[in-house]
Amino acid sequence: MFLKLFRSRHFYYGLLFGIGFCLAIFPLSYRYTKESSIFAFKHPLEPVVTSKNKPQLSTNYYILLDNDSNKIILSQNENYRIYPASTTKLATALTALNVYPLEEVVTIPSDYIDGKVMELKAGEKVTIKTLVAGLLIYSANDAAFNLATHYPGGISAFVGQMNNLVEKYKLKNTHFVNFDGLHNENHYSTPYDLAQLGRLASQNPTLKEFVKTKSLNLSDVNGQIIHHVTSTNELLGLVPEVEGLKTGWTPEASGSFIGLININGHYLISVVAQSEDRFADTKLLIDWAKNNLTWRIYQ
């Protein structure tokens, strides 16, 4: 009986029809049901500017970027080279978090007194996490120094990793020669590139937690030496929309600030550079966004 069935051309016609029907109907029904999201791509909401008015800042070098869509909302001279000052330390932190385990212990080789420091002492043992916290909250140069010197190959190799990071994300107008942003003619970035660094930083949970911390007690691994650090970000706690990220200032660079801004659950990245008042300029961008920006489903 089965031999007759297998020899019948009608059996194979039916078999082919059944297979074809399943292949044609099942994927389509699966793909387009609301319950299935395997093949679905949900586009980020699209920011919409509702006014042609622009805020009047003290600087001509700034950018406001939608974090989810990476769309530029507002900018001026965003691709012009500027000196990043201590906003450099976002790249320092990202590099450290890429190359070290958080709980790895660093023995401080010597006191470091160049610029703003959290006063790490020679022989003190601290974790990478503690150094990154001091770097991001207090902008501590000695934290940056020890993150760099701890790397195999030393400071030059660590700075090389910082440059590899920006090259990986195609930030072609950024180049680092040091770990802390102290002035050097060959150490530069742009408002756009700094916004991309801020966007990248906002995706790292450890970094995102530290940049919104107003103050913290940090200690050595034995809990015997305490370093109290306070954020250099003067907008934290005063402007509720601000959740980070990094300040910078040198005489040559003037004031700079990369901001992580939450407008009713929508995140923006702001950058002001060569600013006479980096915090006032950032506040102007926030107020403008609150009054002139909405989001809609992507069209």
C-alpha positions in Angstrom: 0.0 0.0 0.0 2.8 2.4 1.0 4.8 1.5 -2.1 1.8 2.4 -4.3 1.5 5.7 -2.4 5.1 6.6 -2.9 4.9 5.7 -6.6 1.9 8.0 -7.1 2.7 11.4 -8.6 -0.3 12.8 -6.8 1.4 12.1 -3.5 4.4 14.2 -4.5 2.1 17.0 -5.9 0.4 17.1 -2.5 3.7 17.0 -0.6 5.2 19.9 -2.6 2.0 21.9 -2.3 1.9 21.4 1.5 5.6 22.4 1.9 5.1 25.4 -0.3 2.0 26.5 1.6 3.8 26.2 5.0 6.8 28.2 3.7 4.6 30.9 2.2 2.1 31.3 5.0 4.0 30.6 8.3 6.8 33.2 8.0 4.4 36.0 6.9 1.9 35.3 9.7 4.7 35.1 12.2 6.5 38.3 11.0 3.5 40.5 11.0 1.7 39.6 14.2 2.0 42.2 16.9 3.2 39.5 19.3 6.4 38.9 17.3 9.3 41.3 17.4 12.1 39.1 16.1 12.1 40.8 12.7 10.9 44.2 13.9 13.0 47.3 14.1 11.7 50.0 16.4 13.1 53.3 15.2 13.9 55.9 17.9 11.4 58.7 18.3 12.3 61.6 16.1 13.1 65.0 17.7 11.2 67.9 16.1 12.2 71.6 16.5 9.1 73.8 16.8 10.8 77.2 16.5 13.4 78.9 14.4 14.7 80.9 17.4 18.1 80.0 18.7 19.5 80.6 22.2 22.2 83.3 22.5 25.2 81.7 24.1 28.6 83.2 25.2 30.3 80.8 22.7 30.1 80.0 19.0 31.1 76.4 19.5 28.3 74.1 20.7 26.1 71.2 19.8 22.8 69.7 21.0 22.3 66.1 20.0 19.4 63.6 20.4 21.0 60.6 22.2 18.8 57.9 20.8 18.7 58.9 17.1 22.1 60.7 17.0 20.3 63.6 15.2 21.9 67.1 15.5 19.2 69.4 16.9 21.1 72.6 17.2 24.8 73.4 16.5 27.3 76.0 15.6 30.9 75.3 14.4 30.4 71.7 15.6 33.2 70.4 13.5 35.7 73.1 14.4 38.7 72.0 16.3 38.9 73.1 20.0 41.0 72.1 23.0 38.9 69.6 25.1 40.7 70.3 28.4 39.4 67.9 31.1 36.5 66.6 29.0 39.4 64.4 27.7 38.8 62.3 30.9 35.7 60.8 29.4 38.0 59.0 26.9 40.4 58.2 29.8 37.6 56.6 31.7 36.2 54.7 28.8 39.6 53.4 27.9 40.2 52.3 31.5 36.9 50.5 31.7 37.8 48.7 28.4 41.3 47.5 29.5 41.0 46.9 33.3 38.7 44.9 35.5 36.9 47.2 37.9 38.2 45.5 41.0 41.9 45.3 39.9 44.1 46.8 42.6 46.6 49.6 41.7 49.5 50.5 44.1 50.1 54.2 43.8 53.8 54.6 42.9 54.3 58.2 44.0 52.4 61.4 44.9 51.2 63.3 41.8 50.6 67.1 42.2 50.0 68.4 38.7 46.7 70.2 38.5 43.5 69.2 40.4 44.2 66.0 42.6 42.3 63.8 45.1 45.6 63.4 47.0 46.4 59.8 46.4 49.5 58.8 48.5 52.5 56.8 47.5 52.0 53.1 48.5 48.2 53.5 48.8 46.3 50.6 47.2 43.1 51.4 45.4 40.9 49.7 42.9 40.4 50.8 39.3 36.8 51.6 40.2 38.0 54.1 42.8 40.3 55.8 40.4 37.5 56.0 37.7 35.2 57.5 40.3 37.7 60.1 41.4 38.4 60.9 37.7 34.8 61.4 36.8 33.4 63.0 39.9 36.3 65.3 41.0 38.2 65.4 37.7 41.3 64.2 39.6 44.5 64.4 37.6 46.3 61.9 39.9 43.5 59.4 39.2 44.1 59.8 35.5 47.8 59.6 35.9 47.6 56.3 37.8 45.1 54.8 35.3 47.6 55.6 32.6 50.9 54.5 34.3 49.3 51.2 35.4 48.8 50.1 31.8 51.5 47.7 30.3 53.7 50.0 28.2 52.9 53.0 30.4 51.4 56.4 29.6 52.2 56.4 25.9 50.6 53.0 25.4 47.5 54.0 27.4 47.1 57.2 25.4 47.5 55.1 22.3 44.5 53.1 23.5 42.6 56.4 23.9 43.3 57.2 20.3 42.3 53.7 19.2 39.0 54.3 20.9 38.2 57.4 18.9 39.5 55.9 15.7 37.2 52.9 16.3 34.1 55.2 16.4 35.4 57.3 13.4 35.9 60.5 15.4 38.5 61.8 12.9 38.9 65.2 14.3 40.1 64.1 17.8 43.6 63.3 18.8 45.0 62.9 22.3 48.6 63.3 23.6 47.8 63.0 27.3 45.4 61.5 29.8 44.1 64.6 31.5 43.6 67.3 28.9 46.4 69.6 30.0 47.1 72.0 27.1 49.0 70.8 24.1 48.7 72.0 20.5 48.3 68.5 19.2 45.6 67.6 21.7 42.3 68.5 20.2 38.7 67.5 19.5 35.5 69.1 18.2 32.0 69.7 19.7 30.6 67.0 17.5 33.3 64.4 18.5 32.9 65.3 22.1 29.1 64.8 21.8 29.8 61.3 20.4 32.1 60.5 23.3 29.3 61.7 25.6 26.8 59.5 23.8 29.2 56.5 24.1 29.8 57.2 27.8 26.0 57.4 28.5 25.8 53.7 27.5 28.2 52.5 30.2 26.3 51.9 33.5 29.4 52.4 35.7 30.3 55.6 34.0 26.7 56.9 33.9 26.4 56.3 37.7 29.5 58.2 38.6 28.9 61.3 36.4 25.6 61.9 38.2 27.1 61.6 41.7 27.3 64.8 43.6 29.8 63.7 46.2 31.3 60.4 47.5 33.7 59.1 50.0 36.4 57.0 48.3 38.8 54.8 50.2 41.8 52.6 49.8 41.3 48.8 49.7 41.6 48.6 53.5 39.2 51.4 54.2 41.9 53.3 56.2 42.5 56.3 53.8 39.4 58.3 52.8 39.2 60.7 49.9 36.0 62.9 49.9 35.3 64.0 46.4 32.7 66.5 45.2 31.5 66.8 41.6 32.9 69.6 39.4 29.5 69.8 37.7 27.8 72.7 39.3 24.5 71.9 37.6 24.0 68.6 39.4 21.2 68.9 42.0 20.4 72.4 40.8 19.0 71.7 37.3 16.9 68.5 37.5 17.4 67.7 33.8 21.2 67.3 34.2 22.5 63.8 34.8 26.2 64.3 34.0 28.7 64.2 32.2 32.1 66.1 32.3 33.6 69.5 32.8 36.7 71.0 31.4 38.7 74.2 31.7 42.2 75.5 30.9 43.3 79.1 30.1 43.8 78.1 26.5 40.5 76.1 26.1 38.3 78.3 28.3 35.3 76.5 29.7 33.8 73.4 28.3 31.1 71.0 29.4 29.6 67.8 28.0 26.0 67.4 29.4 23.7 64.5 29.7 20.2 66.0 29.7 16.9 64.3 30.4 13.9 66.1 29.0 10.8 64.1 30.1 12.5 60.8 29.5 14.2 61.9 26.2 18.0 62.1 26.5 20.1 64.8 24.9 23.8 65.3 24.7 25.0 68.9 24.9 28.5 70.3 24.4 29.7 73.8 24.9 33.4 74.7 24.2 35.5 77.9 24.5 32.7 79.2 26.7 32.9 82.2 29.0 30.2 80.5 31.2 29.9 76.8 30.5 27.1 76.2 33.0 25.0 79.2 32.0 25.4 78.3 28.3 24.3 74.7 29.1 21.3 76.0 31.0 20.3 78.1 28.0 20.4 75.0 25.8 18.2 73.1 28.3 15.6 75.9 28.6 15.5 76.2 24.8 15.0 72.4 24.4 12.2 72.4 27.0 10.4 75.1 25.1 11.2 74.3 21.5 11.5 70.5 21.2 9.1 67.7 20.9 9.4 64.0 19.8 7.2 62.1 17.4 7.1 58.6 15.8 9.7 58.4 13.0 8.2 59.2 9.6 
